[in-house]
Amino acid sequence: MNTGKRWWARRKWFLPACGSILLMLSGCCLFFRISNLSDVFAYYGMIKTPALMLKDFALRRLNNGDSLSDLLQLYPMEKVGLLENFQEICEQSWTNSGNGIYFLVLAKNNKLVDARANGLVNGVPWDFAFFSIHKL
């Protein structure tokens, strides 16, 4: 009975397979901007909602610097108003009360500069910033 040789033969493919899985997971986390466990929970909350706008931001179809007017043509939003301190910054929000999702977009000179969403999943709040003024 030569069990040592069998274990070594299995180990030859086990370590590269684990390395490949870790590399794919880290690539997905980088693409989806996941940096901690609360971001994973936020994506879980976004998956449970039928809001296509969240999926477009999550999959980077809409990103920093895109046109606000193009976004408003795709997804009509309720205009909250112009911020008083900064005349060139416009704030737009979208609320889906049925799913408990609140989505906020800030635009400067008709270009998106901040997009974030928050909501509730099973009574637990989540929050996610797709891109932010603070990160620029």
N, C-alpha and C positions, 0 to 999 in steps of 0.2 A: 504494500500500500504506500503510494508516493503522494501524500497530500500536500507536501511542501511545494512540489512542482506545479500542481494545479493552482494553488493560491498565487504563485508568482505569475502564472500565465493569465489569471484573472486581473491581477494588479497592473499588468501592462496596458490594458484598455481602460481600467477604472479611473486612473489618475488623469489621462487626457480627456476622458468623457466629463469628469467633474470640472476640469479647467474650462472646457468648452461651454458647459452650462453656466458657469460663473461669468464668463466673458459675455455670453448672450444676455444674461440678467443685468449686468452692469451697462451694457449698451442700451437696453430698453429703459433703464432708470435714467440714463443720460438724455435720451431722446424725449421722454415724457416729463422731464424736469422733476424727477422724484428724488428727494434728498433725505427724507425721513419717513417714519411709519405713518405720520398724520397725512402725508401726501398720498400714500397708498389708500388710506381710508377715504380721502377726498375723491380719488378716482373711482373707488367703489360706489360712492354716492352719485357721481356723475353717470356711471354706467346704469344705475337704477332709474335714471330719469330719461324721458324721451326728448330732451332738449337737444336739437341738432347743433345749435350754436356752441354749446359746451364741447361737443365732439369735434367741431371744426377748430376750436382753439386748442384742444388737447392734442389733436393730430397735426397741428401747426399749419393748417390750411389758411388760418387767419393769424397774423403775427404782428409784432411791433413794427410800426411804420406804415401799415396798411391804411387805406383810406376809410375814414369814418362814414362817408356818404355811401361807399360800396357796402359796408356792413349794414347800414340802415336800409338799403334796398333789399338785401338778403333777409334781414330779420328786423322788422319794424319794432321799435322800442318806444317806451313812454319817456318823453324828454323830462328830466328832472329839472334842468335849468343850467344857466351859466354860473360858474363859481364867481363869487364877488371879488376875491383877492386877485385872481388871474383872469383877465379879460379874454385871453386867447385860448383858455382851457375850457372845454365843454364836457359836461358829465352826462352820461346816458345810462339808464338803468332798465332792467327787464326783470319782472317778478312773475313767477309761476306759483301762485298760492296753492294750487292743488298738490304740487310736489314739494313745496317749501324751499324753492330755489330762488336765490337773489343773485343777479349778475350785474356787475358794474364795469363800465368802460369809461376811461378818460381819454380825451383826444386833445392834442395841441396843434393848432393850424390844420385841422382836418386829418391829422395823422394819429393813429392809435399809439398811446404811450403807456397805458395801464389797463389791464384786464384782470378781473378777479371774480370769483364766484364763492358762494357759501350756501349752506343748506343743512338739512337734518336727515340722518339715516337712522331709522329705528330709535328716534329720540335723542341721538347723539349728534351734536353740531360738527360740521366740517367746514374748512375754509381753504381755498387754494388761489394763489396768484400765478396766472399764466406768464405775465411779464409785468414789471412794476417800474414806476418812476424811481423808486429807491435803489433798484438794481442797475440803473443806467449810469 
